[in-house]
């Protein structure tokens, strides 16, 4: 996947996370979990953008590892909101699917970078 396409995709994911968290219930649990999701979900795009400006293969791998961690954390918060029945599955499932796709793409990019670094 081209860098610009993935930059656009991670930015779109961040915007989707913002919209998703804004529609959550206003109870304490939803606020706390939503805030966690908002932090990790918007961090995916910001850290990918930083990875695109990395100074070396090792720096790229390190920054992409952060992208992977944040995408995985985002999936965790979405799953927790679903399991706690704090959100509508029809709204959450597409966001969870995108988080999982970003996890797969990022893991693949890290593996490719590691193979090419040696």
N, C-alpha and C positions, 0 to 999 in steps of 0.2 A: 504494500500500500504506500502510495506517495506521502511524503511528509505533510504537504498542504492538505491533502484529503483527511489525514488523521488529525491534523490540527483543527480542521473544521468539525470533524466528528467529535472530538473531545470538547470543543467549545459548545457544540449543540447538546452534548450530554450534560454539561454544566448548566446550561440554560434550562434543560428539562428537569434537572434536579431542583433548581430554584422554583420553577412552576409547581413541581410536585410537592415540595415542602410547604409552599404557601397554601396548598389546599388541605393540608393535614388538619385533623381535629385540634382544638385549642387546649386539650387537657395537658397536665404536666408531662406525662410519659411521651406523648406525641411531640411536644415541644422539644424535649431533651433529645429524643432519637432523631427528630427532624434536623435539629441543629448539628448533630454529629454527621448526619448524611450530607447536609449542606456544606460542611467543612471538607469532608473527603471527596464529595462529588465535584466540587468546583476546583479542588486541588489537582484532580486528574489532568485537566487541560492546562493548568498553569505549569505543572511539572513536565508535561510533554513539551510544552513550548520551550522550557529551559533545556530539555534534552536535545532539542533541535539545534541549540546553540552551544552544545558541549564542545570542549576543547580537545578531547581525545576519546578513543574507544572506551577506555576505562571510565571516564567521566560520563559518557553516554550510557554505559551499562548501569552505572550507579544511579543516574537520574531516571532511567527507565525502570529500574527496580523500585524506585519511589512511586512512579506512575502505577506500576503493578500493585503495590501495597495499597495505594489509595483507591484504585478501582475495586480491589478485593474487599476493602473495608466498606466501600459504598454498597456492594452487593450484600454484605453482612447486615448493614442497617436496614436495607430494603426488606431482606428476608425476615428480620426481627419485627419490623412493622407489620408485615404480612402475618407472621405467626401470632402476634399479639392482637391481631384483628383491628389494627389502628388505621387501616387504609383499605380502599377498594382494590381487590386483586386485578380488575381490568385496567386500572390506572397504574398499578405497580409493576405488573408483569412485563410490559414493554421496556420499562426502565431497567428492570433486573436483567432482561435479555441483553440489552445494550451493554450493561456493566460486564456481563459475562463474556460478550464478544470482545470488548476492550481488553479484558483480562487475557483472553486467548491471543489476540493480536500482539499485545505487549510482551507476553511470555515468549512468543515466537520471535519477535524482534530481538529480545535479549539473547535467546539461544543462537540466533544467526550472528549477532555481534560477537558473542563469545567464540563461536567457531572461526569467524574471520579474524579475530584478534590474535589467535595462536599461530 
